[in-house]
Amino acid sequence: MTHSIACRAFGTFAVLAAVMFLSLGSPTSAKADVVWSINASFEDGGSLSGNFTINVYGYLSDWDLTTQTIGPFGGFEYKPGNSYISNGAFYADFQPGYVRDLHLAFTTDLGVASADNPIVGGSPGPSYECVGSYSCYVPLGGTTRYLTEGVAVAAVPEPSTWTMLILGFFGIGFMAYRRKLSASGLRLA
């Protein structure tokens, strides 16, 4: 009877493992928020650092980016309380009012975690910060500086990592269950 229970438990474990492997084992876009950490340089020697989050629905949900003070650009901290935002799969835009803008363009989709997502830079590039203009897309009377280099890094476990973690927990639980069965069998005999 004990052998039958162990076989049934192992069969259940095998079925659960197969279902999890099939559902989680294929590479897909992230099913969790992706937090990007940024380090970049402007053409004038200034820098950009911080992070922002793309939520599971593909929208910016949190950000804290800081630019360094250089020349006419007073350093600024772009945060949820002071910036309007917009984003697409390959860009993020942070705009506090209509007098400043930080626009970042990337080479790969922001909804998919990557260890290396270069910022598209260069002058006049798609990644820039501008001040003193009603619309920074047409900087009339404003000043614009362009990002020359930079990278965004995100760390989200791959689906296969989650599969192995869950399978490990099931394995430990099954071993504990078997140990309990064998210990109770020895006491009865």
NORKARA-V465828 format. One line per field, one symbol per residue. phi: phi as a letter, one per 30 degrees, with the letter a starting at -180 (. if undefined). Layout:
BEGIN
phi = ???
END
This chain:
BEGIN
phi = .ddddddddddddddddddddddcdcdbddcbdccccbbbbcdcjdbbbkabccddcjcdbaaacbcddbhdcdebcdbedbbdbaabdbbbbbbdicbaabcbcbdbeddcdbdabdddbjcdcdcabbbibdbddbddiccbbcdcalbcbbbbededddedddddddddddddddddddddddddd
END
